[in-house]
Amino acid sequence: MIMPIIPALIAWGIITAVIVNVNEFTEGTAATDAFGEIIGPMIHFLLPILIAVQGGKMIYDVRGAVVGATATFGVIIGSDFLIAQANAALPEGADELGQIHMFIGAMIMGPLAAWVIKRLDALWEGKVKAGFEMLVNMFSAGITAFLMSVVGFFALAPIVNALMDVLGAAVRFLVDNGLLPLTSIIIEPAKVFFLNNAINHGVLTPLGISEAAAEGKSILFLLEANPGPGFGVLMAFTVFGVGAARATAPGAALIQFAGGIHEVYFPYVLMKPALLLAVIGGGATGVATNALFDSGLRAPAAPGSIFAVLIQTASDSYLGVTLSVILSAAVSFTIAAFILLASRKRDLQAEDSFSDAVARTEAAKGKSSAALAGLAAQAASGEAAGRINSIIFACDAGMGSSAMGASVLRKKIKDAGIEGVTVTNKAVAALPGDTDLVITQQQLTDRARGQEPEAIHVSVESFMDAPEYDEVVELVRSRAEVGSAQPAAVGAGAAAPAASEPSGSATGGILALDRVRIHSGSATRDEAMAEAAAALETAGAVTGDYLAAMHEREETVSTFMGNELAIPHGTNEAKDAIKASALSVARYDDGVDWGGQRATFVVGIAGVGDEHLQILSRIARLFGDKATVQRLKEATSEEELLELLSAVDEG
């Protein structure tokens, strides 16, 4: 909910800094004073509403975003009403309470209201008479938004106000008693487990904004955002680390310190939990330094880059803030160095656990991360990596595209002279959980990670001509050279290549002349799929329901394979519509627009058991060679095309 609205938060911080500097060094003008009036409404209304929009959208798309944002206004106004009542009851001359900015209220109400309208819509789905759908949809959402805004005003606002009062009192107690550095004992470990955004933007940012509005700056903005502790740990790994962790640490340090992506140092701490002492020590040092120099930021530093921190630093705080980063990094580096040196001998003898730490970090984050994926990729090629014995191509159904990709890579590995590696194909849902490397199309990689959290994952755009295959071959080769000398395990998967690499050229009844077509013109994707399904149905291989299953599969992930080949087929749930194994082949000389890619050949697939995999293996070998594809395009008759498809050298 927070990350997508960070640009708006940055814009608010820049506006605040500009207006403060103008008023500090000049007398200002009527225009700048008027422009400065947007500071309050932006932080009080705009940012919470944007959070609610994002939270609602995550639950129920745009409909949830609209209801969630509308209901959140009830929380904001309810909070303002309670504060106004409290201020009215204060004795004359007492300091009035300031506004509470409803970041937490928006985080709760946005998703909650979206969930309510989603559940209500499900109650009458399919029960509304034709012609009344728009009326029901509009009024149900409007009435729900009204009712949830009432709930926000009377129920949620008092709860959030009370919570912020407790948190504010706790922070004031720590500040008044010089105990603020102790917050690092909670904040630094929480960051490693991805509670940093909840703590920073859910708690510290609203409190810091209130303090900055009154005093022009706040130390609270630096409790979590200081890049020093993480940078110190990464530099310690750069100097004293071993294996993949040491090799990747310099690049991670640059990303963390300059780019503000703190999550890249989390795997290093998870790999050796004693390093929590280093980040806690560094964090506490930074907080103590800022407290000593009374330094702070005008607005939140998001992301926590050194550049963002310096841009938001108050004009009287540059010395303190700069020292806080330097000293926190130095303390974190020193503690981490002692920990790494104490265990260095054991680490050199043990298998590098860095890849496991990256996987645990991604699991804690709950979604894929480009930064963490980059670390994993670097770790995968490190010296301490283990041998790759099993590779699985996974697609939605586990029938066609994955089988062809497996055939292509199997041949590349064989040509490279690498032995002892099994290459098979499965549906994503059928991944066994103990595979060394999994290859999927980009749309399916996240699902595959859930099934195979410990595997190396490679995403490709197409299964036929993916440039990543050469990288996989090199990775397998390097792992074989430096990995374990034990032979590859032989199990159920070891026999799979035999089913996909038949000898001889007979195609039996799987592909026959009556299912090979050459068209001089073009066709739409739907027309080509309909022709393929009709050919399979005429052959008695599928029922009339198979075309719908083809369309369903296409909506999930494209069946375009690369090298001008598409292989439409049904989903894994369409097995009941398949009566026998068969293939159809159609060549469209003017091409078919297949989701933005040009397909000249459309191969329809229906498979029972492993029968269709044999001919698929041949087709994969054919279309993996661009020169052969050109010969297929030049075939002048269906008979010649069938002969070329059936006479692949299986060597």
N, C-alpha and C positions, 0 to 999 in steps of 0.2 A: 504493500500500500504506500510505503514512504518513498521508495526509490524513484518511481516515475515522476513524483512531484518535486524532486530535488532542484530542477532548473528554476521553478517558481520561487523556491526558498533562496536560491542564489541571487535571483533578480531582486528579491526583497532586501537581501543583505547589501547588494550593491547600491540600491536606492537609499537605504539607511546611511551607508557610509558616505555617499555623495552629499546628501542633505546635511549630515552632521558636519562634514568638512566645510561646506559652504557657510554654514551658520557660525562655525568656529573661527574662520579666518576672514570672513567678510560680513558685512551687515545683511547680506542677502537681498532679495527683491520680493515683490509681491508674487511674482510668478513662481519663484523657488519655494516660497512659503506655501503657496497653493498646491504645488506639486508634492510637497512633503506631506500633505494631508492623506496621501494614499498609503502611507506606511502603516497606520493603524488598521484600516479596513482590510488591507492585504493579509496581515498576520492574523487578524481576528476572524475574518470571514472567508477570504479566498482560499488560504492554505488548508484549513480544516475541510472546506467543501470539496477541494480537489482530492484530499485523502478519502473522503466519503465516496466520491465518484469512482475512484480507483478500487476501493474496497467493494462497492456495489457491483462494479463491472466484473470483478473476479468471480463473484457468486452467480450473477445472472445477466451478464452482458449489459447492453445499454439500458434495458428496462430496469435492471437492478441498480444501475448507476443513478438514474433519475430519481427513483424512489428513495434510495439511500441518501443522496445529497439533499433532497427536500426535507426528509425527516431530521437530518442533522441540524438544520436551522432551528428546530425545536429545542435541541440540546443547547445550542449557543445562546439563544434568547432566554431560555430557562436559567442558564448560569448567570447571565447579566441581571436578570430579575432578582435572583437570590442575593447577589452582591449589592445591588441597589438597596434592597431591604435592609441588609446588614449595615451598610453605610448610613442609612437614615436613622438607625437606632444608636449610632455612636454618639458619645458626648461631644459637645462643641469643642473644636480645636484638635480632636484626635485624628490621627492619620487614617485616611480612608483606604479601603481595600481596592486593589487594582483588578483589572479584568483577568479572567482565566481563559486562556486560549485553548479551545476544545480539540486539541490534537487527539487525546485519548478518547474523548467522546465520539469523534468522527471515526476512529478506528473500530469502535464498538458498533455505533449505530449504522454506518454505511453497510457493512456486511449483514448485520442483523435484519435491517429493513429489506434488503435485497433477498435474503433467505425467506422472509415472510411472504413477499409477493410471489416468489418462485413456488412455494408450497401451495399458495392459494390458486395460482394458475393451474397447477396440476389437478386440483379438485374438480374443476369444470372443463378440463381439456376434452375436446370432442363432444361436449354436451350442449354447446351453444348453437342455436339455430343459424342457418346460413343467412348472411346479411346483417347479423347483429354482432359479428366478431369484433369489429373496430369499436363499437359502442361499449361492449363489455370490457375490452382490453384497456381502453382509455379511462373509464370510470373506476374499474377495479384498482388500477395503479394509482389514480388520484385519491381515491378514498383511503387506500392503504397508506399512502404518503402522509395524508392528513392525520390518520390515527397514530401512526408511528411518530409523527412530530409531537403529538400530544403526550405519548409515552416518553419521548425525549425530554419534553419540557417539565413534566411532573415527576418522572421516575428516575431517568438517567442523569439529568443535570445535577440534582442534589448529591447523587452518589459520586460523580466525578469531582464536583467541587470539594466534597469531604476528603476524597482521596488526595487531591492536589494540596489541600490544607495540611494533611498529615505529612506528605512528602516535602512540602515547603518548610514546615516546622522542623523536620529532620535535617534538612540542608542547613537551615539557619543555626540549629544547635551545633552541627559540625563546624560551621564557619566560626561561630562565636567562641568555640572552645578549641580552635586550632586543630580539629580532627579531620578536616576535609581530605587529607591524603589517604585516610583509611578507606575511602570509597573505592580506591583501586583494588582492594581485596575482593570486592564484588564485581566491579566493572571489567577488569582485565580477564578473569576467567570466563565471565559471561560473553565477552566478545568472541572468544574462541569457539563457543557453542552457538554463535549466530544470534545472540540476544542483543547485539550492539545497537541495531536500529530501534528496537523496542525501548531500550534504556535511553539512548541518545535523543531520538526524535519524539518518543512517547512521554518521557519524563523530564530530561534535562533541558531540551529545547524550550518547552513552554515555560519552565521556571526561569531559564536564562533570559528569555525574551522579556518577561516581566521585570527582571532585574536590570536588563539593558535599557528598557524604556525609562526607568527611573534614574539610572546612574550612567548611562551611555556605554556600558560594557558589562560583561559577565564572565567570571572564571568558569562557570558551569559549561560553557561551550567547549572548553578544553579538556574536560575530564575524560571524555571518550575519544575525541578526534585527534589528540596528540600523536603524530606518527613516530615519535622517538622510540617508545618501547619495542614496537615491532621491528623497526629498522635496526636497533641494537642486536636483537636476536638473529636477524638475517646476516648481519655482518660477522657475528660470532661463528655462524655456520660457514661463512665464506672463508674464514681463517682456520677454524679448528674442526669443521665438520668432515664427514667421510662420505664416499659414494655419491649417489644421485643427489642427496640433500646438499652436499657441498657444491656440486656442479650447477645446480639450479638456483642457489641462494643469491648470487649477484644480480641475476635478472629479476628475481622476485623482489629484491631490495629496491631496485629502480622503480618497479611497478608500484610497490607499496608507498615509497617515500614521495615520489614525484606524481604518480597517478592517483594516489589516495585510495587504492583498492587494498584495504587491510586484510581481506580474507586470504591473501596469498601466503601470509606468514602463519596462519592457523595450523596447517599440516605439520609444520616444523615443531610447533609446541605439542601437538597431539602425539607426535612420534616419540617425544620424550617429555612426559607430563611434569617432570621436575622443573622444566623451563617456565612453568607458571610463576615460579618464584622470581624469575628474571623480569617478566613483563609486569608483575605486581610491583617489584622494586623500582623499575623504571617509571611506571605510571605514578607511583606515590612521589617519586623525586620530582617529576614534572609538575604535579599539583602543588607540592610544597614550594617549589620555586615561584610559581605564579602567585601563590598566596603571599609569599614574602615580598614580592615586588608589586603586589596589588595590581596585577596585569590581567587582561581579559580580552575577549573579542567583542566586536559590536553586534555580530550576528553569527549564526551557526556556520562552521566550516564544513561544507559538504560538496564533494567527498573529502575525506581527511587527508588531503595532499598538503605538503608544506606550502605550496603556492596558495591554496585556498585559505590556509591558516594565516599567512602573512597578509593576504588581501583584506581579511576581516579583522585584523589586529587593530585595536584602538590606538590613536596617535600617541598616547603616553605609555604604551605597553610593549613597544618593539623589543626593548632590552630584555624584559622579563620573559616574554613569549619565546624569543630566540634562545635564551639560556635554558628555558624549560625543555625545549626540544633537544638541545645539545646534551644537557645533563641527564635527561631521561634515557637517551640513547646510550650514553656512556655507562650508566649504571646497569642497564639491561645487558649491554655487551659484556661487561665485567662478570656479572653473575652467570650469564650463559656460557662464557668461556670456561669458568671453573667447572661447571657441570659437564660440558663437552669433553674437557681434558680428563676429568675423573673417569669417564666411561669410554674414552677413545680406544683403548686396547680391546675392550669387549666389542665395541662397535665394528672395529676392523675385522674381527673374527666372525661376526654374526652376519646373517643375510640382511641386506638393507631393507628396512621397513618403511621407507619413505612413500612408496606407491600405496601401501595400505593406509598410511596416514592421509594421503590425498583423497582416497576413496571414502574414508570416514568423515573427512571434512565436507565432501560433496553430499554425503548422506545427511549430515547435520544441517547443511544449508537447505536441503529439500528440493533442489532443482539444479540443473546443469549450470556451469559457470565457465565462461571462456578462459578466465584467468587460471582457474584450477585445472581445466582441461589442458592448458598449455604446460602446467607443471607435470601433469600425468604423462604427457607425451614425451617431455624431456626425461622424466624418470624411466620411462619404458625403454629408452635407448641407453640407459646408464650401464656401467660395468657390472653392477651387482644384480642385474635383472636375471630372472630365471629362464630356463629353456621353454619355448613354446611348443607344446606337443599336439594341441587340439585347436582347430579353427572352425567356427560355425558361421555360415551365412544364414541370416535370419530375415524372413519377410513376414508379412501378415499371415499368409496362408501356409507357407513352407512348401509350396508346390513348384512354382515355375521360376520366378525371378531369382530366388535364392539358389535353386539347383543350377541354373546357368552360371551364376556368379561363382559358385563353388567349382564348377568345371573349369572355368577360365583360370582361377587362381591355382587350382590343383596342377594344371599344366605348367603354369609359370614356375611353381615350386619344383616340379619334376625337372623342367628344363634347367633350373638353377643347380641341380644336383643335390638337393636337400632331401634327406630321407628321415623317416620316423615321425612325420607330421601328418595327422589326419585332417582332411578338409571335408566337412559335411554340411548339410543344410537342414534347417528346421523352421517351424513357425516360431515367432517371438514368444508366444505363450508356452511353448514346449521346451524352451531352453533349460538345460539340466541344472545349471547353477555352479558347475565346476569347470567351465570352459576357460581356456587361456586367452583366446582372442575372439571377439565377436564383430562381424561386419554387417552393417545394416544401412538401409537408405536413411537419409538425414531425418525424415519425419518419424522414424521408428526408434531412433537411438535412445531417447529417454526411456521408452518402454523396455528396451533391451537392458538398460542399466539396472532397472528395477529387478529384472530376472537374474542378471549376472553382475552383481555389484563388485566382485573381485576381478573381473576380466578386464583386459585392455579393449577399448571400444573404438572402432574406426567407422566413420560415417562417409558414405559415398553418394554421389548424385545419381549414378547409373551403375548397374552391375556389369555391363559388358566391357566398357572402355575406361574404367575409373583409373586415373593416374595414381591413386593411393595404392594400387596393387603392387607396383614396383617397390614402394616404401615398405609395404608389409613383407615382401620377400626379403628385403635387406634386413628388416627387423628380425625375422625368423632366422636368417643366416647368422646375424651377430649374436643372437641369443644362443644358437646352437654352438657357436665357437667358444663363448665364455661361460655358458650355463653348465648345468649338471652333466656329468658324463654318463649318467644312467640312461638306458634305452627308453624310448617312448613307450608309454603304457599301451598295452594292446587290450582292447575291450570290445564292447558292442559297436562302438563307433568305428573301429578299425576296418570292419568289413564293408562299411558304407561305400568307399570308393569303387568297389567292385560292381555295385549296382549301378553306378553312374558312369562306368567306363567299360562298356561292352566291347566285345570283339566282333568283327564282321560288320557288314553294312546292311543287313536286312532290316527293314523297318516293320515288317509284319503288317498288321492292320491298323497300326497307330497313325500312319500317314500314307494316304493313297492318292492316286491321281485326281480323283473326283473332289478332293479337298485342297487342291493346289490351283490358285487363280492368278492371272496376270491382268492388271487393268492399266490401260494407257493413260487414264486421267487421274483424278484425285478423289478424295472422299473426306467427310468429316470424321472425327473420332467416333461419334456415336454410330455412324453408318458402318464404319469398319468393324466395330465391335458387334453390331447386329449381324453382319455377314459372317463373322467368325462363329458366333453362337448358332446361327442357322445351319452352317456347315456341320458343326458338331452334333446338332440335333438331328439333322438328316442322316448322319452316320449311326444314329441310335446311341450315341455316347452320353447325351445329356437330355434333360427334360426342358420344357419351355421356361422353367423358372431360372435357368442358368444365366440368361442375359441380365436379369435384375441383379444377380449376385456379382456379375462382372462390373456393373455400374457401381455397386456398393464398394467393391474392392478399389475401383478407380478413385472414389471420393476419399478413401483413406490414404492412399499413396499411389503415385503414378506407376504404371507398369511399363513405361518407356525404359529400355535397357541401355541405350546408347548404340552407336554405330548404325543408326537408322532402323533399329529394331524395337518393336513393341510386342509384348506377349500378354494380352488381356486374359484374365482368368478369374474365377470366382473366389469368394472368401473361404476361409476354413470352415465356416458354418454352412457352406453350400454343398457339403459332401453328399447329402441326400439327393441332390439334383444330378449327380454323376452316376451313370450306369455302366460305363466302360471307358477305357483309356483311348484317347484319340487326339490328333492335332490337325489343325488346318493352317494353311499358309496362303497369304494373299500379298501380291506385290502391287503397289500403287506407284506408277512411274512419275506422277506429278506430286507425290508425297501426301502425307496426312499430318495435319497440325495436331500434335499430341501434347497438349498442355504447354505449348510454346516451343516444342522440339519437333523436328521433321522425322517422321517415320516412313520409310519406304516399304518395309516388310512388317506385316501384322500376322503374328502366329497365335492362333487360338489354342488353348490347352484345356483338356479335361483329363484328370488322372486318377486311376484306381491303383492303390499300392505304389510300386516303383516302376511300373511298365513305361510310363511316359518319360521317366528320367533318362532312359537310354537315348532316345532320339533328342531330348533336350541337351544332353551332353554333346552330341554331334553338332547341334545348332550353335551351342555356345562356342565350340571350337571354330566353327565357320565364321561367326560374326565377331570373333575376337581378332580376326585378321582382316584388315581393311582391303587388302588385295583380293581376298576371296569374296568379300562383300561386293566388290566391283564386278567380279565374274558373275555373281548371282544377279546383279542388276542388268548384265548384258545378255542373259539367257533369253533366247528368242521364242521359246515355247514352254508350256507347262511341263511337258515331258522332260525337256532339258533341265528345267529348274528342279524337278523332283529328283532327277539323276544326280545333280550336284548336291542336293540336300542329303541324299542317301549314300553317297560314296566318299564320306570323310575318312581319311586315313587315321585309324585309331592308334597306330604305332604306340 
